[in-house]
Amino acid sequence: MTYSFHVLQLWTGVTLLVEKTEKSLEPSYKKNRLIGKVKSGMIAIIAVLLLTLIISQFINLSIDLDRAIGLLSLLILKGVGLVVASMLLWYEVDKSNSTLKEFCSGGKKVNCDAVLSSGSLLGEISISNLAFGYFFSGFLLLLFSNFSTSSFLLLGYISYLSIPIVFSSLYYQYFKLKNWCVFCLWIAGLLTLEFTIFRILPVSGILEIQDLLVFAILFTASMFAWILLKPYLLDQNKLYAYKRKLANFKSDKEVFSHLLSGSKKILSSPKGLGITLTNPTAKYQVLKVCNPYCGPCARAHPILEHLHDQGLIELQILFVPDENPESIKTKTINHILSISQENDSFTTKKALDSWYSANQKDLVKFSKKYQSSISVEQNEKKLSAMRTWCIQEEISRTPTIYINGHLLHEYYSIDDLQLVLN
């Protein structure tokens, strides 16, 4: 009762109701969903193939049940270690990642960054790199050596060397740094469990030099690959952060309005020219001056159409006709203009979509699909009026975009309109 009364005191009396409509969809939702399904499918296929390979390897082994369980446990530990080590590498290039921050939390003395940045070999090989190399090379060696006795022996000897590392890591974190790294504790725990397995399942045999070489090659190759890849990933992460900050800046409506108000203003009214797709709920009047054979114009069209479908803009489309009435460009402009004169806005939008989405712009095929009876001569005044307006406004490139009578500022691209006008 007390909580309900407190809520009523805070309530301003305003309630937000959200209504679902046909347009209540994420932009490119179907495409993004398909891409997501393809990625998930590929991951599932890889997982199934890997599992099949592991099962087939075990089926071909002639060993007792205890050793089979031990080998399987070792492989699982290597796999888990590979995942944790991958997260460590990820943390090196993206320390602000919320998922990794949540994983590396748990108290005042938990500070992964302090521990991981406390030391490295030769300034390049980090703790994360060493851990990844160890689990990566061990996992692949087990898998592709058919769980041979030699590979088992090699990994067993290496596990003995890992115990001093575990103790020194715990000592260093507790006494020197007085901070803990959750990732490092996971690695220490996995190394300890590996050592326990080798102690429980002693194996006798001969260590083959080939397995040692394979492990060494995989280990050094993985470390070298990360040394080469890390600077690129760091640069990409910085670039993404800059882009995100720039997007936040560009999406600021006050900044956009200020820059827009200071840009070039339309001198002569374009009313009645070209094609106008009206919108009763529009907050912005967008004018696009374009060329039917212009690639950037074609790429801009779906973006502006989407904003129109959302009810955010009223879209007016002007073309730049040639003086020659027989040119293919003028004939195309006339045909598109005629479609809008003889049909409703729905058909006009379909025609524009069809034209701009086509890889090959073919007026003959387009004319058969969307027919019109108005000739260039009949539309001469309208074509001439558009041409005159473009000359007066000194249109030098297409697409040229005006918003509420002002030229779109050079800092903004047409893609940015999806951020700032929403």
C-alpha positions in Angstrom: 0.0 0.0 0.0 2.8 2.4 0.9 4.6 1.7 -2.4 1.4 2.2 -4.4 0.8 5.5 -2.7 4.4 6.6 -3.4 3.9 5.8 -7.1 0.7 7.8 -7.2 2.4 10.8 -5.7 5.2 10.6 -8.4 2.7 10.1 -11.3 2.3 13.2 -13.4 -1.0 12.0 -14.8 0.5 11.3 -18.2 0.3 7.7 -19.6 2.2 6.6 -22.7 0.3 4.1 -24.9 2.1 2.3 -27.7 0.1 1.1 -30.7 1.4 -1.5 -33.1 1.1 -0.7 -36.8 2.3 -2.1 -40.1 5.3 0.2 -39.9 6.3 -0.9 -36.4 9.3 -2.7 -37.6 13.1 -2.3 -37.2 14.6 -1.0 -40.4 15.9 -3.9 -42.6 14.4 -6.3 -40.0 13.9 -9.2 -42.4 17.3 -8.9 -43.9 19.0 -8.6 -40.4 17.0 -11.6 -39.2 18.1 -13.7 -42.2 21.7 -12.7 -41.6 21.4 -13.7 -38.0 19.9 -17.1 -38.9 22.7 -17.8 -41.4 25.3 -17.0 -38.8 23.6 -19.2 -36.2 23.2 -21.9 -38.7 26.9 -21.8 -39.6 27.9 -21.9 -35.9 25.6 -24.9 -35.4 27.1 -26.7 -38.4 30.6 -26.1 -37.1 29.6 -27.3 -33.6 28.0 -30.5 -35.1 31.0 -31.3 -37.3 33.4 -30.8 -34.3 31.3 -33.0 -32.1 31.1 -35.6 -34.8 34.9 -35.5 -35.2 35.4 -35.9 -31.4 32.9 -38.8 -31.2 34.5 -40.6 -34.2 37.9 -40.2 -32.6 36.7 -41.8 -29.4 34.9 -44.7 -31.2 38.2 -45.6 -32.9 40.1 -45.7 -29.6 40.9 -49.0 -28.0 41.1 -47.9 -24.4 39.4 -48.6 -21.1 36.5 -46.6 -19.8 38.6 -44.7 -17.1 41.1 -43.4 -19.6 38.3 -42.5 -22.1 36.6 -40.4 -19.4 39.9 -38.8 -18.5 40.6 -37.9 -22.1 37.1 -36.5 -22.6 37.5 -34.4 -19.4 40.8 -33.1 -20.6 39.4 -32.1 -23.9 36.5 -30.3 -22.2 38.9 -28.5 -19.9 41.0 -27.4 -23.0 37.8 -26.2 -24.7 36.6 -24.2 -21.6 40.2 -22.8 -21.3 40.1 -21.8 -24.9 36.8 -19.9 -24.4 38.1 -18.1 -21.2 41.4 -17.3 -22.9 39.5 -15.9 -25.9 37.6 -13.7 -23.5 40.9 -12.5 -22.1 42.1 -11.5 -25.6 38.8 -9.8 -26.2 39.2 -7.9 -22.9 42.6 -6.7 -24.2 41.1 -4.8 -27.1 37.7 -3.9 -25.6 38.0 -3.2 -21.9 34.8 -1.1 -21.9 32.7 -4.1 -23.1 29.7 -4.5 -20.7 29.6 -8.3 -21.0 33.3 -8.7 -20.0 32.9 -6.1 -17.2 30.0 -8.0 -15.8 32.1 -11.3 -15.9 35.1 -9.6 -14.3 33.2 -8.3 -11.2 32.4 -9.5 -7.8 33.9 -7.2 -5.1 36.1 -4.3 -4.3 39.3 -6.3 -4.8 38.4 -7.6 -8.2 40.3 -5.6 -10.8 41.1 -7.6 -14.0 42.7 -4.6 -15.7 45.2 -4.1 -12.9 46.3 -7.7 -13.0 46.4 -8.2 -16.7 48.3 -5.0 -17.4 50.9 -5.7 -14.7 53.3 -7.7 -16.8 54.2 -9.1 -20.2 57.1 -10.8 -22.0 59.2 -8.6 -24.2 56.4 -6.0 -24.1 54.3 -7.9 -26.7 53.4 -11.3 -25.3 50.7 -10.9 -22.6 49.3 -13.3 -20.1 46.2 -13.6 -22.2 48.3 -14.4 -25.3 50.2 -17.2 -23.4 46.9 -18.7 -22.0 45.3 -18.7 -25.4 48.3 -20.3 -27.1 48.5 -23.0 -24.4 44.8 -24.1 -24.6 44.6 -23.6 -28.4 47.6 -25.8 -29.2 46.7 -28.4 -26.6 43.1 -28.7 -27.8 44.1 -29.1 -31.5 46.9 -31.5 -30.7 44.6 -33.8 -28.8 41.9 -33.6 -31.5 44.1 -34.2 -34.5 46.5 -36.7 -33.0 43.6 -39.1 -32.4 44.2 -38.8 -28.6 47.6 -40.6 -29.0 49.6 -41.7 -26.0 52.4 -39.4 -27.1 50.2 -36.3 -27.1 48.8 -37.2 -23.7 52.3 -37.6 -22.3 53.4 -34.3 -23.8 50.5 -32.4 -22.3 51.0 -34.2 -19.0 54.7 -33.0 -18.8 53.6 -29.4 -19.7 50.9 -29.5 -17.0 53.6 -30.1 -14.4 55.3 -26.9 -15.5 52.0 -25.0 -15.1 51.7 -25.6 -11.3 54.5 -23.1 -10.3 52.7 -20.6 -12.6 49.5 -21.2 -10.8 51.1 -20.6 -7.3 53.0 -17.6 -8.5 49.9 -16.1 -10.0 47.9 -16.5 -6.8 50.8 -15.1 -4.7 51.3 -12.1 -7.0 47.6 -11.2 -7.0 47.1 -11.7 -3.3 50.3 -10.2 -1.8 51.6 -7.8 -4.5 48.7 -6.4 -6.4 46.1 -7.0 -3.7 43.6 -7.4 -6.5 42.0 -10.5 -8.2 41.4 -11.2 -11.8 38.4 -13.5 -12.4 39.7 -14.6 -15.7 43.1 -15.5 -14.2 41.4 -17.5 -11.4 39.5 -19.4 -14.0 42.7 -20.2 -15.8 44.4 -21.2 -12.6 41.5 -23.5 -11.7 41.5 -25.2 -15.2 45.3 -25.7 -15.0 44.9 -27.3 -11.6 42.2 -29.6 -12.8 44.3 -30.6 -15.8 47.2 -31.5 -13.5 44.8 -33.6 -11.3 43.7 -35.6 -14.4 47.3 -36.4 -15.3 48.0 -37.4 -11.7 45.0 -39.7 -11.6 45.6 -41.2 -15.1 49.4 -41.9 -15.4 50.3 -43.0 -18.9 53.5 -44.8 -19.9 54.8 -44.6 -23.4 57.2 -42.9 -25.7 57.1 -39.2 -26.4 57.3 -38.6 -30.2 59.2 -35.6 -31.4 56.5 -34.9 -34.0 53.9 -34.1 -31.3 56.3 -31.8 -29.6 56.9 -30.0 -32.9 53.2 -29.7 -33.7 52.5 -28.3 -30.2 55.4 -25.8 -30.5 54.3 -24.7 -34.0 50.7 -24.2 -32.9 51.7 -22.4 -29.8 54.1 -19.9 -31.4 51.8 -19.4 -34.5 48.8 -18.5 -32.3 50.9 -16.0 -30.3 52.5 -14.5 -33.5 49.0 -14.2 -35.1 47.7 -12.3 -32.1 50.7 -9.9 -32.1 49.9 -9.1 -35.7 46.1 -9.0 -35.3 45.9 -7.0 -32.0 46.9 -3.6 -33.4 44.3 -3.9 -36.1 41.6 -4.8 -33.6 42.6 -2.0 -31.3 42.4 0.5 -34.2 39.0 -0.9 -35.3 37.7 -0.6 -31.7 38.9 3.0 -31.5 37.3 3.8 -34.9 34.0 2.3 -33.7 34.2 4.4 -30.6 34.8 7.6 -32.6 32.0 6.7 -35.0 29.7 6.1 -32.0 30.6 9.5 -30.6 30.2 11.2 -34.0 26.8 9.5 -34.4 25.7 10.8 -31.0 26.9 14.3 -32.0 25.2 14.1 -35.4 21.9 12.8 -33.9 21.7 15.9 -31.7 18.7 17.8 -33.1 19.8 21.1 -31.7 23.2 20.8 -33.5 21.5 19.7 -36.6 19.0 22.6 -36.6 21.7 25.1 -35.9 23.9 23.9 -38.8 20.9 23.6 -41.1 19.7 27.1 -40.4 23.2 28.5 -41.4 23.3 26.6 -44.7 22.2 27.8 -48.1 18.5 28.6 -48.4 16.3 28.0 -51.4 15.9 31.3 -53.3 12.9 30.4 -55.6 10.0 28.3 -54.6 9.9 24.7 -55.9 6.1 24.4 -55.3 4.4 22.4 -58.0 7.6 21.1 -59.5 8.5 17.4 -59.9 6.9 14.7 -57.8 5.5 15.4 -54.3 4.7 12.5 -51.9 2.6 14.3 -49.3 2.5 13.2 -45.6 0.0 14.7 -43.1 2.2 13.9 -40.1 5.5 15.1 -41.6 7.8 17.1 -39.4 10.2 17.9 -42.2 9.9 18.9 -45.9 12.6 17.2 -47.8 13.5 18.1 -51.4 15.7 15.8 -53.4 17.2 17.0 -56.7 18.3 14.0 -58.6 19.2 12.3 -61.8 17.5 9.0 -62.8 20.8 7.5 -63.9 22.8 8.6 -60.8 24.1 5.8 -58.5 24.2 7.9 -55.3 20.6 9.0 -56.1 19.5 5.4 -56.3 21.2 4.6 -52.9 19.5 7.6 -51.3 16.0 6.7 -52.5 15.2 3.8 -50.1 16.5 5.8 -47.1 14.2 8.8 -47.9 11.3 6.6 -48.8 11.6 4.8 -45.4 11.5 8.2 -43.6 8.4 9.0 -45.6 6.8 5.7 -44.7 7.5 6.4 -41.1 5.5 9.7 -41.4 8.6 11.8 -40.6 9.0 13.7 -44.0 7.1 15.0 -46.9 9.2 14.1 -49.9 9.5 16.2 -53.1 11.6 14.9 -56.0 13.0 17.1 -58.7 15.0 16.0 -61.7 17.5 17.8 -63.8 16.4 17.4 -67.5 18.6 18.0 -70.5 17.8 20.8 -73.0 17.6 18.1 -75.7 14.1 16.6 -75.6 15.3 13.5 -77.4 18.0 12.5 -74.9 17.4 9.3 -73.0 17.7 11.2 -69.7 14.9 13.7 -70.6 12.7 10.9 -71.9 13.2 8.9 -68.6 12.4 12.0 -66.5 9.3 12.6 -68.5 8.1 9.0 -68.2 8.6 9.0 -64.4 6.9 12.4 -64.1 4.0 11.2 -66.3 3.4 8.1 -64.1 3.0 10.4 -61.1 0.5 12.6 -63.1 -1.6 9.7 -64.2 -1.5 7.5 -61.1 -1.9 7.7 -57.3 1.0 8.1 -54.9 1.1 4.3 -54.2 1.7 3.5 -57.9 4.2 6.4 -58.1 6.2 5.0 -55.2 6.2 1.5 -56.7 7.5 2.9 -60.0 10.3 4.9 -58.3 11.2 1.8 -56.3 11.3 -0.3 -59.4 13.5 2.2 -61.3 16.0 2.9 -58.6 16.3 -0.7 -57.4 17.1 -2.0 -60.9 20.8 -2.9 -61.5 20.4 -2.0 -65.2 18.3 1.1 -65.9 16.3 0.1 -69.0 13.7 2.6 -70.1 12.1 0.2 -72.6 11.4 -2.5 -70.0 10.4 0.1 -67.4 7.9 1.7 -69.9 6.3 -1.7 -70.5 5.8 -2.3 -66.8 4.6 1.3 -66.0 2.9 2.7 -69.1 2.2 6.4 -69.7 0.7 8.4 -72.6 2.1 11.8 -71.9 4.8 12.8 -74.3 7.9 15.0 -73.7 6.2 17.8 -75.8 3.1 17.7 -73.6 5.3 18.0 -70.5 7.7 20.6 -72.0 6.6 23.4 -69.6 7.1 21.2 -66.5 10.4 19.9 -67.7 11.6 23.4 -68.6 10.4 24.7 -65.2 12.5 22.1 -63.3 15.5 22.8 -65.5 15.2 26.6 -64.9 14.8 26.1 -61.2 18.0 23.9 -61.0 19.9 26.6 -62.9 18.7 29.4 -60.6 19.6 27.3 -57.5 23.0 26.5 -59.1 22.5 22.7 -58.7 25.9 21.3 -59.6 25.6 17.7 -58.3 23.0 15.0 -57.5 21.6 14.1 -55.2 21.2 17.6 -53.7 19.1 17.5 -50.5 17.2 20.4 -49.0 15.4 20.1 -45.6 12.8 22.7 -44.7 14.2 25.0 -47.4 17.8 24.7 -46.4 20.6 22.8 -48.1 21.7 19.7 -46.1 25.0 20.7 -44.3 28.2 19.1 -45.6 28.8 17.4 -42.3 25.8 15.2 -42.8 25.2 12.4 -45.3 21.9 11.1 -46.4 22.5 8.0 -44.1 22.7 10.4 -41.1 19.1 11.5 -41.7 17.9 8.2 -40.3 19.5 9.2 -37.0 18.7 12.9 -36.8 15.2 13.0 -38.2 13.9 10.1 -36.1 
